[in-house]
Amino acid sequence: MSSDPDPIEVLLLSEEDCAFCTEARAVLERLGDEYPLAIAEEPLASERGRALALEAGLLFAPGVLLDGVPFSYGRLSERKLRRELRRRRA
């Protein structure tokens, strides 16, 4: 049995030509080197993306859900995300 923690499921709801989405991808990639993350991306314009955003109350891209729970929308704060990931790992 592995002692590695289960990865945190991260879903990024993104749009094309979105500078904040590009930035969010970079933040998630960087933090994925430090924390066990399972990162997936869904276009906000897709039927599933719109449904998830509506259900989660994510008003615009990029939207981030952690383990299915809304975390943020708009510019992703690396500091806030890092703090949450540290809390979940503790």
PyMOL Python script that loads the backbone (N, CA, C, O; Angstrom):
from pymol import cmd

cmd.read_pdbstr("""\
ATOM      1  N   MET A   1       0.843  -1.183   0.000  1.00  0.00           N
ATOM      2  CA  MET A   1       0.000   0.000   0.000  1.00  0.00           C
ATOM      3  C   MET A   1       0.889   1.246   0.000  1.00  0.00           C
ATOM      4  O   MET A   1       1.833   1.340   0.785  1.00  0.00           O
ATOM      5  N   SER A   2       0.587   2.190  -0.872  1.00  0.00           N
ATOM      6  CA  SER A   2       1.391   3.390  -1.009  1.00  0.00           C
ATOM      7  C   SER A   2       1.075   4.378   0.107  1.00  0.00           C
ATOM      8  O   SER A   2      -0.068   4.494   0.551  1.00  0.00           O
ATOM      9  N   SER A   3       2.113   5.089   0.551  1.00  0.00           N
ATOM     10  CA  SER A   3       1.901   6.111   1.578  1.00  0.00           C
ATOM     11  C   SER A   3       1.630   7.473   0.949  1.00  0.00           C
ATOM     12  O   SER A   3       1.391   8.448   1.660  1.00  0.00           O
ATOM     13  N   ASP A   4       1.665   7.546  -0.388  1.00  0.00           N
ATOM     14  CA  ASP A   4       1.374   8.806  -1.062  1.00  0.00           C
ATOM     15  C   ASP A   4      -0.077   9.191  -0.814  1.00  0.00           C
ATOM     16  O   ASP A   4      -0.974   8.351  -0.879  1.00  0.00           O
ATOM     17  N   PRO A   5      -0.298  10.479  -0.527  1.00  0.00           N
ATOM     18  CA  PRO A   5      -1.686  10.915  -0.314  1.00  0.00           C
ATOM     19  C   PRO A   5      -2.459  10.884  -1.623  1.00  0.00           C
ATOM     20  O   PRO A   5      -1.886  11.005  -2.706  1.00  0.00           O
ATOM     21  N   ASP A   6      -3.768  10.721  -1.503  1.00  0.00           N
ATOM     22  CA  ASP A   6      -4.621  10.789  -2.688  1.00  0.00           C
ATOM     23  C   ASP A   6      -4.494  12.179  -3.292  1.00  0.00           C
ATOM     24  O   ASP A   6      -4.438  13.175  -2.570  1.00  0.00           O
ATOM     25  N   PRO A   7      -4.450  12.243  -4.618  1.00  0.00           N
ATOM     26  CA  PRO A   7      -4.322  13.567  -5.236  1.00  0.00           C
ATOM     27  C   PRO A   7      -5.588  14.401  -5.039  1.00  0.00           C
ATOM     28  O   PRO A   7      -6.695  13.873  -4.930  1.00  0.00           O
ATOM     29  N   ILE A   8      -5.394  15.690  -4.997  1.00  0.00           N
ATOM     30  CA  ILE A   8      -6.515  16.629  -4.958  1.00  0.00           C
ATOM     31  C   ILE A   8      -6.970  16.834  -6.391  1.00  0.00           C
ATOM     32  O   ILE A   8      -6.172  17.182  -7.261  1.00  0.00           O
ATOM     33  N   GLU A   9      -8.248  16.618  -6.631  1.00  0.00           N
ATOM     34  CA  GLU A   9      -8.808  16.785  -7.972  1.00  0.00           C
ATOM     35  C   GLU A   9      -9.007  18.276  -8.232  1.00  0.00           C
ATOM     36  O   GLU A   9      -9.762  18.945  -7.527  1.00  0.00           O
ATOM     37  N   VAL A  10      -8.327  18.781  -9.244  1.00  0.00           N
ATOM     38  CA  VAL A  10      -8.426  20.190  -9.619  1.00  0.00           C
ATOM     39  C   VAL A  10      -9.068  20.266 -10.997  1.00  0.00           C
ATOM     40  O   VAL A  10      -8.581  19.660 -11.951  1.00  0.00           O
ATOM     41  N   LEU A  11     -10.157  21.010 -11.096  1.00  0.00           N
ATOM     42  CA  LEU A  11     -10.802  21.231 -12.390  1.00  0.00           C
ATOM     43  C   LEU A  11     -10.708  22.712 -12.717  1.00  0.00           C
ATOM     44  O   LEU A  11     -11.160  23.566 -11.954  1.00  0.00           O
ATOM     45  N   LEU A  12     -10.112  22.996 -13.866  1.00  0.00           N
ATOM     46  CA  LEU A  12      -9.972  24.360 -14.351  1.00  0.00           C
ATOM     47  C   LEU A  12     -10.992  24.587 -15.453  1.00  0.00           C
ATOM     48  O   LEU A  12     -10.949  23.922 -16.488  1.00  0.00           O
ATOM     49  N   LEU A  13     -11.906  25.519 -15.238  1.00  0.00           N
ATOM     50  CA  LEU A  13     -12.866  25.919 -16.266  1.00  0.00           C
ATOM     51  C   LEU A  13     -12.263  27.114 -16.985  1.00  0.00           C
ATOM     52  O   LEU A  13     -12.044  28.162 -16.379  1.00  0.00           O
ATOM     53  N   SER A  14     -11.995  26.959 -18.279  1.00  0.00           N
ATOM     54  CA  SER A  14     -11.230  27.966 -18.990  1.00  0.00           C
ATOM     55  C   SER A  14     -11.916  28.416 -20.274  1.00  0.00           C
ATOM     56  O   SER A  14     -12.861  27.792 -20.756  1.00  0.00           O
ATOM     57  N   GLU A  15     -11.409  29.513 -20.805  1.00  0.00           N
ATOM     58  CA  GLU A  15     -11.868  30.043 -22.092  1.00  0.00           C
ATOM     59  C   GLU A  15     -10.658  30.228 -22.993  1.00  0.00           C
ATOM     60  O   GLU A  15      -9.527  30.362 -22.527  1.00  0.00           O
ATOM     61  N   GLU A  16     -10.923  30.232 -24.294  1.00  0.00           N
ATOM     62  CA  GLU A  16      -9.857  30.502 -25.259  1.00  0.00           C
ATOM     63  C   GLU A  16      -9.439  31.960 -25.139  1.00  0.00           C
ATOM     64  O   GLU A  16     -10.225  32.814 -24.730  1.00  0.00           O
ATOM     65  N   ASP A  17      -8.197  32.230 -25.498  1.00  0.00           N
ATOM     66  CA  ASP A  17      -7.667  33.600 -25.493  1.00  0.00           C
ATOM     67  C   ASP A  17      -7.909  34.320 -24.168  1.00  0.00           C
ATOM     68  O   ASP A  17      -8.291  35.490 -24.149  1.00  0.00           O
ATOM     69  N   CYS A  18      -7.688  33.621 -23.082  1.00  0.00           N
ATOM     70  CA  CYS A  18      -7.911  34.161 -21.739  1.00  0.00           C
ATOM     71  C   CYS A  18      -6.564  34.202 -21.017  1.00  0.00           C
ATOM     72  O   CYS A  18      -6.012  33.163 -20.653  1.00  0.00           O
ATOM     73  N   ALA A  19      -6.045  35.411 -20.814  1.00  0.00           N
ATOM     74  CA  ALA A  19      -4.733  35.559 -20.170  1.00  0.00           C
ATOM     75  C   ALA A  19      -4.741  35.003 -18.745  1.00  0.00           C
ATOM     76  O   ALA A  19      -3.765  34.385 -18.319  1.00  0.00           O
ATOM     77  N   PHE A  20      -5.829  35.217 -18.008  1.00  0.00           N
ATOM     78  CA  PHE A  20      -5.903  34.686 -16.644  1.00  0.00           C
ATOM     79  C   PHE A  20      -5.937  33.159 -16.646  1.00  0.00           C
ATOM     80  O   PHE A  20      -5.446  32.521 -15.714  1.00  0.00           O
ATOM     81  N   CYS A  21      -6.521  32.574 -17.701  1.00  0.00           N
ATOM     82  CA  CYS A  21      -6.553  31.109 -17.814  1.00  0.00           C
ATOM     83  C   CYS A  21      -5.148  30.566 -18.058  1.00  0.00           C
ATOM     84  O   CYS A  21      -4.760  29.553 -17.476  1.00  0.00           O
ATOM     85  N   THR A  22      -4.392  31.239 -18.914  1.00  0.00           N
ATOM     86  CA  THR A  22      -3.008  30.850 -19.177  1.00  0.00           C
ATOM     87  C   THR A  22      -2.190  30.936 -17.900  1.00  0.00           C
ATOM     88  O   THR A  22      -1.392  30.048 -17.598  1.00  0.00           O
ATOM     89  N   GLU A  23      -2.395  32.009 -17.158  1.00  0.00           N
ATOM     90  CA  GLU A  23      -1.702  32.193 -15.883  1.00  0.00           C
ATOM     91  C   GLU A  23      -2.102  31.102 -14.887  1.00  0.00           C
ATOM     92  O   GLU A  23      -1.251  30.574 -14.172  1.00  0.00           O
ATOM     93  N   ALA A  24      -3.392  30.764 -14.840  1.00  0.00           N
ATOM     94  CA  ALA A  24      -3.871  29.721 -13.919  1.00  0.00           C
ATOM     95  C   ALA A  24      -3.242  28.373 -14.259  1.00  0.00           C
ATOM     96  O   ALA A  24      -2.872  27.621 -13.357  1.00  0.00           O
ATOM     97  N   ARG A  25      -3.115  28.057 -15.552  1.00  0.00           N
ATOM     98  CA  ARG A  25      -2.469  26.805 -15.954  1.00  0.00           C
ATOM     99  C   ARG A  25      -1.028  26.757 -15.437  1.00  0.00           C
ATOM    100  O   ARG A  25      -0.573  25.724 -14.946  1.00  0.00           O
ATOM    101  N   ALA A  26      -0.321  27.874 -15.551  1.00  0.00           N
ATOM    102  CA  ALA A  26       1.069  27.931 -15.097  1.00  0.00           C
ATOM    103  C   ALA A  26       1.155  27.741 -13.577  1.00  0.00           C
ATOM    104  O   ALA A  26       2.027  27.023 -13.087  1.00  0.00           O
ATOM    105  N   VAL A  27       0.259  28.378 -12.846  1.00  0.00           N
ATOM    106  CA  VAL A  27       0.230  28.232 -11.381  1.00  0.00           C
ATOM    107  C   VAL A  27      -0.039  26.779 -11.011  1.00  0.00           C
ATOM    108  O   VAL A  27       0.637  26.225 -10.144  1.00  0.00           O
ATOM    109  N   LEU A  28      -1.018  26.160 -11.660  1.00  0.00           N
ATOM    110  CA  LEU A  28      -1.363  24.772 -11.344  1.00  0.00           C
ATOM    111  C   LEU A  28      -0.219  23.834 -11.695  1.00  0.00           C
ATOM    112  O   LEU A  28       0.055  22.885 -10.961  1.00  0.00           O
ATOM    113  N   GLU A  29       0.442  24.092 -12.803  1.00  0.00           N
ATOM    114  CA  GLU A  29       1.586  23.257 -13.186  1.00  0.00           C
ATOM    115  C   GLU A  29       2.707  23.377 -12.150  1.00  0.00           C
ATOM    116  O   GLU A  29       3.305  22.379 -11.748  1.00  0.00           O
ATOM    117  N   ARG A  30       2.978  24.599 -11.729  1.00  0.00           N
ATOM    118  CA  ARG A  30       4.021  24.839 -10.728  1.00  0.00           C
ATOM    119  C   ARG A  30       3.680  24.135  -9.407  1.00  0.00           C
ATOM    120  O   ARG A  30       4.523  23.455  -8.821  1.00  0.00           O
ATOM    121  N   LEU A  31       2.439  24.306  -8.950  1.00  0.00           N
ATOM    122  CA  LEU A  31       2.045  23.698  -7.676  1.00  0.00           C
ATOM    123  C   LEU A  31       1.911  22.185  -7.783  1.00  0.00           C
ATOM    124  O   LEU A  31       2.044  21.472  -6.788  1.00  0.00           O
ATOM    125  N   GLY A  32       1.646  21.698  -8.994  1.00  0.00           N
ATOM    126  CA  GLY A  32       1.570  20.257  -9.215  1.00  0.00           C
ATOM    127  C   GLY A  32       2.908  19.562  -8.995  1.00  0.00           C
ATOM    128  O   GLY A  32       2.957  18.353  -8.769  1.00  0.00           O
ATOM    129  N   ASP A  33       4.000  20.338  -9.064  1.00  0.00           N
ATOM    130  CA  ASP A  33       5.321  19.785  -8.765  1.00  0.00           C
ATOM    131  C   ASP A  33       5.534  19.634  -7.263  1.00  0.00           C
ATOM    132  O   ASP A  33       6.404  18.877  -6.831  1.00  0.00           O
ATOM    133  N   GLU A  34       4.742  20.353  -6.467  1.00  0.00           N
ATOM    134  CA  GLU A  34       4.905  20.342  -5.015  1.00  0.00           C
ATOM    135  C   GLU A  34       3.827  19.560  -4.273  1.00  0.00           C
ATOM    136  O   GLU A  34       4.066  19.045  -3.181  1.00  0.00           O
ATOM    137  N   TYR A  35       2.649  19.476  -4.867  1.00  0.00           N
ATOM    138  CA  TYR A  35       1.501  18.846  -4.219  1.00  0.00           C
ATOM    139  C   TYR A  35       0.917  17.775  -5.130  1.00  0.00           C
ATOM    140  O   TYR A  35       1.047  17.861  -6.351  1.00  0.00           O
ATOM    141  N   PRO A  36       0.270  16.758  -4.540  1.00  0.00           N
ATOM    142  CA  PRO A  36      -0.347  15.714  -5.362  1.00  0.00           C
ATOM    143  C   PRO A  36      -1.661  16.235  -5.979  1.00  0.00           C
ATOM    144  O   PRO A  36      -2.711  16.201  -5.338  1.00  0.00           O
ATOM    145  N   LEU A  37      -1.586  16.711  -7.219  1.00  0.00           N
ATOM    146  CA  LEU A  37      -2.752  17.257  -7.898  1.00  0.00           C
ATOM    147  C   LEU A  37      -3.098  16.415  -9.114  1.00  0.00           C
ATOM    148  O   LEU A  37      -2.217  15.977  -9.853  1.00  0.00           O
ATOM    149  N   ALA A  38      -4.378  16.197  -9.309  1.00  0.00           N
ATOM    150  CA  ALA A  38      -4.886  15.582 -10.540  1.00  0.00           C
ATOM    151  C   ALA A  38      -5.638  16.700 -11.261  1.00  0.00           C
ATOM    152  O   ALA A  38      -6.784  17.005 -10.930  1.00  0.00           O
ATOM    153  N   ILE A  39      -4.983  17.301 -12.243  1.00  0.00           N
ATOM    154  CA  ILE A  39      -5.508  18.496 -12.900  1.00  0.00           C
ATOM    155  C   ILE A  39      -6.233  18.128 -14.191  1.00  0.00           C
ATOM    156  O   ILE A  39      -5.702  17.417 -15.043  1.00  0.00           O
ATOM    157  N   ALA A  40      -7.453  18.628 -14.310  1.00  0.00           N
ATOM    158  CA  ALA A  40      -8.233  18.464 -15.535  1.00  0.00           C
ATOM    159  C   ALA A  40      -8.716  19.846 -15.962  1.00  0.00           C
ATOM    160  O   ALA A  40      -8.819  20.764 -15.149  1.00  0.00           O
ATOM    161  N   GLU A  41      -9.005  19.972 -17.241  1.00  0.00           N
ATOM    162  CA  GLU A  41      -9.473  21.256 -17.750  1.00  0.00           C
ATOM    163  C   GLU A  41     -10.727  21.028 -18.583  1.00  0.00           C
ATOM    164  O   GLU A  41     -10.834  20.052 -19.325  1.00  0.00           O
ATOM    165  N   GLU A  42     -11.663  21.945 -18.441  1.00  0.00           N
ATOM    166  CA  GLU A  42     -12.928  21.885 -19.186  1.00  0.00           C
ATOM    167  C   GLU A  42     -13.201  23.272 -19.754  1.00  0.00           C
ATOM    168  O   GLU A  42     -13.121  24.266 -19.032  1.00  0.00           O
ATOM    169  N   PRO A  43     -13.520  23.343 -21.035  1.00  0.00           N
ATOM    170  CA  PRO A  43     -13.875  24.653 -21.597  1.00  0.00           C
ATOM    171  C   PRO A  43     -15.162  25.174 -20.951  1.00  0.00           C
ATOM    172  O   PRO A  43     -16.150  24.449 -20.835  1.00  0.00           O
ATOM    173  N   LEU A  44     -15.134  26.416 -20.543  1.00  0.00           N
ATOM    174  CA  LEU A  44     -16.312  27.036 -19.948  1.00  0.00           C
ATOM    175  C   LEU A  44     -17.466  27.082 -20.954  1.00  0.00           C
ATOM    176  O   LEU A  44     -18.635  27.071 -20.569  1.00  0.00           O
ATOM    177  N   ALA A  45     -17.131  27.132 -22.228  1.00  0.00           N
ATOM    178  CA  ALA A  45     -18.150  27.218 -23.277  1.00  0.00           C
ATOM    179  C   ALA A  45     -18.839  25.878 -23.553  1.00  0.00           C
ATOM    180  O   ALA A  45     -19.864  25.841 -24.233  1.00  0.00           O
ATOM    181  N   SER A  46     -18.284  24.777 -23.031  1.00  0.00           N
ATOM    182  CA  SER A  46     -18.907  23.469 -23.255  1.00  0.00           C
ATOM    183  C   SER A  46     -20.169  23.350 -22.406  1.00  0.00           C
ATOM    184  O   SER A  46     -20.353  24.094 -21.442  1.00  0.00           O
ATOM    185  N   GLU A  47     -21.018  22.427 -22.767  1.00  0.00           N
ATOM    186  CA  GLU A  47     -22.252  22.209 -22.006  1.00  0.00           C
ATOM    187  C   GLU A  47     -21.928  21.838 -20.556  1.00  0.00           C
ATOM    188  O   GLU A  47     -22.534  22.358 -19.619  1.00  0.00           O
ATOM    189  N   ARG A  48     -20.968  20.934 -20.389  1.00  0.00           N
ATOM    190  CA  ARG A  48     -20.566  20.522 -19.030  1.00  0.00           C
ATOM    191  C   ARG A  48     -19.941  21.698 -18.280  1.00  0.00           C
ATOM    192  O   ARG A  48     -20.232  21.908 -17.102  1.00  0.00           O
ATOM    193  N   GLY A  49     -19.093  22.456 -18.951  1.00  0.00           N
ATOM    194  CA  GLY A  49     -18.440  23.605 -18.327  1.00  0.00           C
ATOM    195  C   GLY A  49     -19.447  24.640 -17.848  1.00  0.00           C
ATOM    196  O   GLY A  49     -19.342  25.149 -16.732  1.00  0.00           O
ATOM    197  N   ARG A  50     -20.422  24.948 -18.697  1.00  0.00           N
ATOM    198  CA  ARG A  50     -21.464  25.915 -18.301  1.00  0.00           C
ATOM    199  C   ARG A  50     -22.259  25.400 -17.113  1.00  0.00           C
ATOM    200  O   ARG A  50     -22.552  26.152 -16.183  1.00  0.00           O
ATOM    201  N   ALA A  51     -22.612  24.112 -17.143  1.00  0.00           N
ATOM    202  CA  ALA A  51     -23.388  23.524 -16.046  1.00  0.00           C
ATOM    203  C   ALA A  51     -22.601  23.559 -14.732  1.00  0.00           C
ATOM    204  O   ALA A  51     -23.146  23.910 -13.686  1.00  0.00           O
ATOM    205  N   LEU A  52     -21.330  23.198 -14.794  1.00  0.00           N
ATOM    206  CA  LEU A  52     -20.499  23.213 -13.587  1.00  0.00           C
ATOM    207  C   LEU A  52     -20.349  24.629 -13.040  1.00  0.00           C
ATOM    208  O   LEU A  52     -20.446  24.850 -11.833  1.00  0.00           O
ATOM    209  N   ALA A  53     -20.111  25.584 -13.938  1.00  0.00           N
ATOM    210  CA  ALA A  53     -19.941  26.976 -13.506  1.00  0.00           C
ATOM    211  C   ALA A  53     -21.217  27.497 -12.866  1.00  0.00           C
ATOM    212  O   ALA A  53     -21.166  28.154 -11.826  1.00  0.00           O
ATOM    213  N   LEU A  54     -22.345  27.214 -13.470  1.00  0.00           N
ATOM    214  CA  LEU A  54     -23.634  27.667 -12.937  1.00  0.00           C
ATOM    215  C   LEU A  54     -23.892  27.050 -11.561  1.00  0.00           C
ATOM    216  O   LEU A  54     -24.274  27.743 -10.618  1.00  0.00           O
ATOM    217  N   GLU A  55     -23.680  25.751 -11.466  1.00  0.00           N
ATOM    218  CA  GLU A  55     -23.911  25.047 -10.198  1.00  0.00           C
ATOM    219  C   GLU A  55     -22.975  25.550  -9.100  1.00  0.00           C
ATOM    220  O   GLU A  55     -23.373  25.648  -7.939  1.00  0.00           O
ATOM    221  N   ALA A  56     -21.730  25.870  -9.469  1.00  0.00           N
ATOM    222  CA  ALA A  56     -20.726  26.280  -8.488  1.00  0.00           C
ATOM    223  C   ALA A  56     -20.730  27.782  -8.218  1.00  0.00           C
ATOM    224  O   ALA A  56     -20.061  28.248  -7.295  1.00  0.00           O
ATOM    225  N   GLY A  57     -21.476  28.538  -9.014  1.00  0.00           N
ATOM    226  CA  GLY A  57     -21.497  29.981  -8.825  1.00  0.00           C
ATOM    227  C   GLY A  57     -20.224  30.665  -9.305  1.00  0.00           C
ATOM    228  O   GLY A  57     -19.849  31.724  -8.803  1.00  0.00           O
ATOM    229  N   LEU A  58     -19.563  30.047 -10.284  1.00  0.00           N
ATOM    230  CA  LEU A  58     -18.346  30.624 -10.852  1.00  0.00           C
ATOM    231  C   LEU A  58     -18.767  31.553 -11.983  1.00  0.00           C
ATOM    232  O   LEU A  58     -19.264  31.098 -13.013  1.00  0.00           O
ATOM    233  N   LEU A  59     -18.570  32.850 -11.793  1.00  0.00           N
ATOM    234  CA  LEU A  59     -19.124  33.846 -12.692  1.00  0.00           C
ATOM    235  C   LEU A  59     -18.373  34.005 -13.995  1.00  0.00           C
ATOM    236  O   LEU A  59     -18.973  34.332 -15.019  1.00  0.00           O
ATOM    237  N   PHE A  60     -17.052  33.775 -13.975  1.00  0.00           N
ATOM    238  CA  PHE A  60     -16.278  33.893 -15.208  1.00  0.00           C
ATOM    239  C   PHE A  60     -14.970  33.122 -15.068  1.00  0.00           C
ATOM    240  O   PHE A  60     -14.588  32.699 -13.977  1.00  0.00           O
ATOM    241  N   ALA A  61     -14.301  32.953 -16.195  1.00  0.00           N
ATOM    242  CA  ALA A  61     -13.066  32.162 -16.249  1.00  0.00           C
ATOM    243  C   ALA A  61     -11.880  32.974 -15.727  1.00  0.00           C
ATOM    244  O   ALA A  61     -11.886  34.204 -15.756  1.00  0.00           O
ATOM    245  N   PRO A  62     -10.886  32.267 -15.261  1.00  0.00           N
ATOM    246  CA  PRO A  62     -10.872  30.832 -15.025  1.00  0.00           C
ATOM    247  C   PRO A  62     -11.579  30.484 -13.715  1.00  0.00           C
ATOM    248  O   PRO A  62     -11.460  31.188 -12.712  1.00  0.00           O
ATOM    249  N   GLY A  63     -12.301  29.399 -13.758  1.00  0.00           N
ATOM    250  CA  GLY A  63     -12.928  28.883 -12.551  1.00  0.00           C
ATOM    251  C   GLY A  63     -12.137  27.680 -12.064  1.00  0.00           C
ATOM    252  O   GLY A  63     -11.684  26.870 -12.873  1.00  0.00           O
ATOM    253  N   VAL A  64     -11.967  27.554 -10.779  1.00  0.00           N
ATOM    254  CA  VAL A  64     -11.207  26.438 -10.212  1.00  0.00           C
ATOM    255  C   VAL A  64     -12.060  25.735  -9.165  1.00  0.00           C
ATOM    256  O   VAL A  64     -12.596  26.359  -8.250  1.00  0.00           O
ATOM    257  N   LEU A  65     -12.170  24.426  -9.325  1.00  0.00           N
ATOM    258  CA  LEU A  65     -12.839  23.590  -8.327  1.00  0.00           C
ATOM    259  C   LEU A  65     -11.810  22.633  -7.749  1.00  0.00           C
ATOM    260  O   LEU A  65     -11.010  22.056  -8.485  1.00  0.00           O
ATOM    261  N   LEU A  66     -11.829  22.466  -6.444  1.00  0.00           N
ATOM    262  CA  LEU A  66     -10.952  21.515  -5.757  1.00  0.00           C
ATOM    263  C   LEU A  66     -11.823  20.402  -5.202  1.00  0.00           C
ATOM    264  O   LEU A  66     -12.698  20.644  -4.370  1.00  0.00           O
ATOM    265  N   ASP A  67     -11.581  19.182  -5.664  1.00  0.00           N
ATOM    266  CA  ASP A  67     -12.401  18.030  -5.258  1.00  0.00           C
ATOM    267  C   ASP A  67     -13.886  18.326  -5.441  1.00  0.00           C
ATOM    268  O   ASP A  67     -14.710  17.943  -4.611  1.00  0.00           O
ATOM    269  N   GLY A  68     -14.224  19.017  -6.544  1.00  0.00           N
ATOM    270  CA  GLY A  68     -15.614  19.305  -6.870  1.00  0.00           C
ATOM    271  C   GLY A  68     -16.212  20.499  -6.157  1.00  0.00           C
ATOM    272  O   GLY A  68     -17.371  20.841  -6.392  1.00  0.00           O
ATOM    273  N   VAL A  69     -15.442  21.142  -5.289  1.00  0.00           N
ATOM    274  CA  VAL A  69     -15.924  22.284  -4.510  1.00  0.00           C
ATOM    275  C   VAL A  69     -15.360  23.569  -5.116  1.00  0.00           C
ATOM    276  O   VAL A  69     -14.161  23.648  -5.381  1.00  0.00           O
ATOM    277  N   PRO A  70     -16.210  24.579  -5.338  1.00  0.00           N
ATOM    278  CA  PRO A  70     -15.707  25.835  -5.902  1.00  0.00           C
ATOM    279  C   PRO A  70     -14.616  26.445  -5.031  1.00  0.00           C
ATOM    280  O   PRO A  70     -14.764  26.549  -3.813  1.00  0.00           O
ATOM    281  N   PHE A  71     -13.519  26.846  -5.669  1.00  0.00           N
ATOM    282  CA  PHE A  71     -12.417  27.479  -4.951  1.00  0.00           C
ATOM    283  C   PHE A  71     -12.291  28.951  -5.343  1.00  0.00           C
ATOM    284  O   PHE A  71     -12.200  29.821  -4.478  1.00  0.00           O
ATOM    285  N   SER A  72     -12.285  29.227  -6.652  1.00  0.00           N
ATOM    286  CA  SER A  72     -12.124  30.610  -7.081  1.00  0.00           C
ATOM    287  C   SER A  72     -12.561  30.783  -8.530  1.00  0.00           C
ATOM    288  O   SER A  72     -12.726  29.817  -9.275  1.00  0.00           O
ATOM    289  N   TYR A  73     -12.742  32.035  -8.898  1.00  0.00           N
ATOM    290  CA  TYR A  73     -12.923  32.383 -10.305  1.00  0.00           C
ATOM    291  C   TYR A  73     -12.224  33.712 -10.537  1.00  0.00           C
ATOM    292  O   TYR A  73     -11.978  34.474  -9.602  1.00  0.00           O
ATOM    293  N   GLY A  74     -11.910  33.975 -11.794  1.00  0.00           N
ATOM    294  CA  GLY A  74     -11.103  35.149 -12.108  1.00  0.00           C
ATOM    295  C   GLY A  74      -9.643  34.828 -11.852  1.00  0.00           C
ATOM    296  O   GLY A  74      -9.261  33.661 -11.775  1.00  0.00           O
ATOM    297  N   ARG A  75      -8.839  35.849 -11.723  1.00  0.00           N
ATOM    298  CA  ARG A  75      -7.397  35.644 -11.537  1.00  0.00           C
ATOM    299  C   ARG A  75      -7.139  34.726 -10.338  1.00  0.00           C
ATOM    300  O   ARG A  75      -7.593  34.999  -9.226  1.00  0.00           O
ATOM    301  N   LEU A  76      -6.404  33.635 -10.579  1.00  0.00           N
ATOM    302  CA  LEU A  76      -6.107  32.652  -9.535  1.00  0.00           C
ATOM    303  C   LEU A  76      -4.972  33.159  -8.648  1.00  0.00           C
ATOM    304  O   LEU A  76      -3.890  33.485  -9.135  1.00  0.00           O
ATOM    305  N   SER A  77      -5.227  33.220  -7.354  1.00  0.00           N
ATOM    306  CA  SER A  77      -4.208  33.630  -6.390  1.00  0.00           C
ATOM    307  C   SER A  77      -3.363  32.417  -6.009  1.00  0.00           C
ATOM    308  O   SER A  77      -3.848  31.488  -5.364  1.00  0.00           O
ATOM    309  N   GLU A  78      -2.097  32.438  -6.413  1.00  0.00           N
ATOM    310  CA  GLU A  78      -1.207  31.324  -6.068  1.00  0.00           C
ATOM    311  C   GLU A  78      -1.054  31.221  -4.557  1.00  0.00           C
ATOM    312  O   GLU A  78      -1.009  30.119  -4.011  1.00  0.00           O
ATOM    313  N   ARG A  79      -0.974  32.349  -3.886  1.00  0.00           N
ATOM    314  CA  ARG A  79      -0.808  32.348  -2.433  1.00  0.00           C
ATOM    315  C   ARG A  79      -2.010  31.684  -1.757  1.00  0.00           C
ATOM    316  O   ARG A  79      -1.841  30.840  -0.876  1.00  0.00           O
ATOM    317  N   LYS A  80      -3.212  32.061  -2.165  1.00  0.00           N
ATOM    318  CA  LYS A  80      -4.438  31.492  -1.578  1.00  0.00           C
ATOM    319  C   LYS A  80      -4.527  29.989  -1.865  1.00  0.00           C
ATOM    320  O   LYS A  80      -4.880  29.203  -0.986  1.00  0.00           O
ATOM    321  N   LEU A  81      -4.203  29.597  -3.102  1.00  0.00           N
ATOM    322  CA  LEU A  81      -4.253  28.181  -3.462  1.00  0.00           C
ATOM    323  C   LEU A  81      -3.197  27.392  -2.690  1.00  0.00           C
ATOM    324  O   LEU A  81      -3.479  26.303  -2.190  1.00  0.00           O
ATOM    325  N   ARG A  82      -2.000  27.931  -2.592  1.00  0.00           N
ATOM    326  CA  ARG A  82      -0.925  27.263  -1.858  1.00  0.00           C
ATOM    327  C   ARG A  82      -1.337  27.049  -0.392  1.00  0.00           C
ATOM    328  O   ARG A  82      -1.112  25.978   0.172  1.00  0.00           O
ATOM    329  N   ARG A  83      -1.936  28.073   0.209  1.00  0.00           N
ATOM    330  CA  ARG A  83      -2.393  27.982   1.601  1.00  0.00           C
ATOM    331  C   ARG A  83      -3.440  26.868   1.739  1.00  0.00           C
ATOM    332  O   ARG A  83      -3.393  26.092   2.694  1.00  0.00           O
ATOM    333  N   GLU A  84      -4.382  26.785   0.792  1.00  0.00           N
ATOM    334  CA  GLU A  84      -5.419  25.746   0.843  1.00  0.00           C
ATOM    335  C   GLU A  84      -4.821  24.358   0.647  1.00  0.00           C
ATOM    336  O   GLU A  84      -5.223  23.416   1.329  1.00  0.00           O
ATOM    337  N   LEU A  85      -3.886  24.217  -0.257  1.00  0.00           N
ATOM    338  CA  LEU A  85      -3.254  22.920  -0.495  1.00  0.00           C
ATOM    339  C   LEU A  85      -2.445  22.480   0.728  1.00  0.00           C
ATOM    340  O   LEU A  85      -2.447  21.303   1.091  1.00  0.00           O
ATOM    341  N   ARG A  86      -1.768  23.413   1.348  1.00  0.00           N
ATOM    342  CA  ARG A  86      -1.010  23.110   2.581  1.00  0.00           C
ATOM    343  C   ARG A  86      -1.973  22.646   3.672  1.00  0.00           C
ATOM    344  O   ARG A  86      -1.695  21.684   4.388  1.00  0.00           O
ATOM    345  N   ARG A  87      -3.121  23.347   3.794  1.00  0.00           N
ATOM    346  CA  ARG A  87      -4.122  22.985   4.807  1.00  0.00           C
ATOM    347  C   ARG A  87      -4.652  21.566   4.560  1.00  0.00           C
ATOM    348  O   ARG A  87      -4.812  20.790   5.502  1.00  0.00           O
ATOM    349  N   ARG A  88      -4.919  21.234   3.306  1.00  0.00           N
ATOM    350  CA  ARG A  88      -5.459  19.917   2.990  1.00  0.00           C
ATOM    351  C   ARG A  88      -4.450  18.806   3.208  1.00  0.00           C
ATOM    352  O   ARG A  88      -4.820  17.677   3.528  1.00  0.00           O
ATOM    353  N   ARG A  89      -3.186  19.123   3.036  1.00  0.00           N
ATOM    354  CA  ARG A  89      -2.137  18.123   3.195  1.00  0.00           C
ATOM    355  C   ARG A  89      -1.809  17.867   4.662  1.00  0.00           C
ATOM    356  O   ARG A  89      -1.314  16.798   5.018  1.00  0.00           O
ATOM    357  N   ALA A  90      -2.090  18.855   5.508  1.00  0.00           N
ATOM    358  CA  ALA A  90      -1.740  18.734   6.941  1.00  0.00           C
ATOM    359  C   ALA A  90      -2.603  17.712   7.660  1.00  0.00           C
ATOM    360  O   ALA A  90      -2.435  17.496   8.860  1.00  0.00           O
TER     361      ALA A  90
END
""", "prot")
cmd.dss("prot")
cmd.show_as("cartoon", "prot")
cmd.util.cbc("prot")
cmd.orient("prot")
